[in-house]
Amino acid sequence: MRSVLCLVTGIVIGAAATTAVGQQRDIAGLNHVAIAVTDFDGMSAFYGAVMGFPNVFSFREADGSPYLSYFQVNRNTFVELMPVTPQRPVGFVHFGLEVENVDAVVNRLRSHGVKVGDPSVSARTKSKIAVAHTPDGTTIELMEFGPESLHRKAIDGWGRR
């Protein structure tokens, strides 16, 4: 009888611990790091040809100038290149986190006082994104990838290229 009581107690404690830990598992992982570069074409060649990271998608402005390019480091991780602009100096721009449910993560972060914008679907990538800011101002993109998102297609296509 005592071993049954210990077993049941262990199951209850284990279930409670799993639930407590599971509440913070809504962030799947680091998806990308965005950097602004002065020589967009040169750095694209560096990440593509030299580093060997496939360019999985790119966008251009209406005038033909580069907007951004995504280079796939491994199945789930990318480098996002963006050109320098007057509002975007050279170097680190933001990092992106893949989340299971962006609305739930936004609500959880807001409940802790984090400044987070409302989620919206990107017309370009078809990913649902909300932008958060750490207390020191670092920008974080919270990204949910539906089946039509370019991110999901690149992740699911890893190893087939």
Legacy VTK file of the C-alpha trace (Angstrom):
# vtk DataFile Version 3.0
C-alpha trace
ASCII
DATASET POLYDATA
POINTS 161 float
0.000 0.000 0.000
2.833 2.369 0.857
4.433 1.852 -2.597
1.105 2.606 -4.293
0.831 5.812 -2.245
4.403 6.771 -3.237
3.638 6.000 -6.873
0.460 8.107 -6.876
2.243 10.941 -5.032
5.057 10.812 -7.600
2.607 10.943 -10.491
0.791 13.937 -8.979
4.044 15.806 -8.304
5.363 14.936 -11.762
2.162 16.143 -13.445
2.252 19.392 -11.468
5.919 19.947 -12.321
5.264 19.231 -16.005
2.399 21.736 -16.031
4.498 24.403 -14.303
7.416 23.891 -16.655
5.113 23.571 -19.679
3.715 27.046 -19.131
7.053 28.524 -20.174
7.488 26.209 -23.191
5.441 28.395 -25.524
8.664 29.664 -27.099
9.963 26.974 -29.467
13.400 28.480 -30.032
15.625 31.078 -31.613
14.664 31.496 -35.266
16.906 34.265 -36.557
19.248 37.119 -35.879
18.835 40.250 -38.010
21.813 42.403 -38.886
22.074 45.581 -40.931
24.945 45.785 -43.385
26.434 48.567 -45.502
27.357 46.312 -48.466
24.213 44.225 -48.926
25.375 42.435 -52.090
28.830 41.724 -50.686
27.461 40.390 -47.407
24.849 38.321 -49.265
27.709 36.736 -51.223
29.595 36.158 -47.957
26.707 34.382 -46.198
25.710 32.474 -49.338
28.935 31.521 -51.136
31.517 31.710 -48.350
29.501 30.483 -45.363
27.392 28.168 -47.524
24.011 29.239 -46.156
21.235 28.979 -48.773
19.305 32.185 -49.462
15.768 30.895 -48.879
13.881 34.118 -49.561
14.541 37.772 -50.330
12.499 40.904 -50.841
13.175 44.116 -52.711
11.706 47.577 -52.366
9.558 48.999 -55.189
12.650 50.791 -56.555
14.566 47.490 -56.733
16.788 48.127 -53.730
17.142 45.259 -51.233
14.720 45.051 -48.317
15.908 41.825 -46.661
17.270 38.344 -47.319
17.063 35.198 -45.198
19.993 32.761 -45.142
19.355 29.344 -43.605
22.066 28.245 -41.150
20.354 24.973 -40.200
16.812 23.630 -40.258
15.425 26.150 -37.741
17.937 29.012 -37.677
18.489 31.900 -40.072
20.525 35.059 -40.534
18.395 37.962 -41.748
20.329 40.592 -43.692
18.952 44.098 -44.014
20.568 47.150 -45.581
21.621 50.061 -43.413
19.181 52.986 -43.494
19.125 56.327 -41.679
16.864 54.664 -39.058
18.809 51.358 -39.004
22.527 51.650 -38.226
25.025 48.927 -39.067
25.050 45.885 -36.783
22.532 43.998 -34.688
18.875 44.882 -35.416
16.768 42.270 -33.581
16.350 38.571 -32.947
13.347 36.424 -33.749
11.804 33.694 -31.623
9.554 30.994 -33.014
6.474 30.606 -30.822
3.642 28.093 -30.879
0.875 30.654 -30.317
1.843 34.297 -30.701
-1.383 35.603 -29.149
-0.826 33.550 -25.979
2.829 34.623 -25.727
1.869 38.276 -26.200
-0.719 37.994 -23.407
1.765 36.250 -21.103
4.480 38.838 -21.712
2.073 41.755 -21.285
0.972 40.281 -17.951
4.605 40.723 -16.879
4.717 44.332 -18.059
6.599 43.709 -21.307
5.946 46.217 -24.102
4.573 44.130 -27.012
2.794 45.234 -30.172
-0.326 43.548 -31.468
0.267 40.453 -33.631
-0.311 40.741 -37.364
0.335 38.600 -40.423
3.213 39.814 -42.573
2.061 40.398 -46.157
5.511 39.366 -47.365
6.333 36.264 -45.330
2.814 35.176 -44.284
4.094 34.656 -40.719
2.173 36.032 -37.739
4.490 38.451 -35.921
4.405 40.604 -32.800
7.283 42.872 -31.829
8.390 43.016 -28.202
10.990 45.143 -26.466
13.116 44.146 -23.508
13.464 46.616 -20.623
16.761 47.819 -22.140
15.226 48.281 -25.605
16.361 45.160 -27.459
13.823 44.259 -30.132
12.414 40.717 -30.287
10.151 39.388 -33.018
7.709 36.759 -31.780
6.849 34.626 -34.801
4.170 32.004 -35.374
4.611 30.006 -38.573
1.484 28.753 -40.268
1.696 26.300 -43.172
1.780 29.119 -45.763
4.560 31.129 -44.124
7.853 31.348 -45.977
9.639 30.477 -42.736
7.640 27.241 -42.344
8.256 26.333 -45.993
12.018 26.876 -45.588
12.102 24.874 -42.337
10.047 22.027 -43.801
12.178 22.057 -46.966
15.489 21.725 -45.089
17.524 18.840 -46.446
15.651 18.741 -49.743
17.816 21.393 -51.382
LINES 1 162
161 0 1 2 3 4 5 6 7 8 9 10 11 12 13 14 15 16 17 18 19 20 21 22 23 24 25 26 27 28 29 30 31 32 33 34 35 36 37 38 39 40 41 42 43 44 45 46 47 48 49 50 51 52 53 54 55 56 57 58 59 60 61 62 63 64 65 66 67 68 69 70 71 72 73 74 75 76 77 78 79 80 81 82 83 84 85 86 87 88 89 90 91 92 93 94 95 96 97 98 99 100 101 102 103 104 105 106 107 108 109 110 111 112 113 114 115 116 117 118 119 120 121 122 123 124 125 126 127 128 129 130 131 132 133 134 135 136 137 138 139 140 141 142 143 144 145 146 147 148 149 150 151 152 153 154 155 156 157 158 159 160
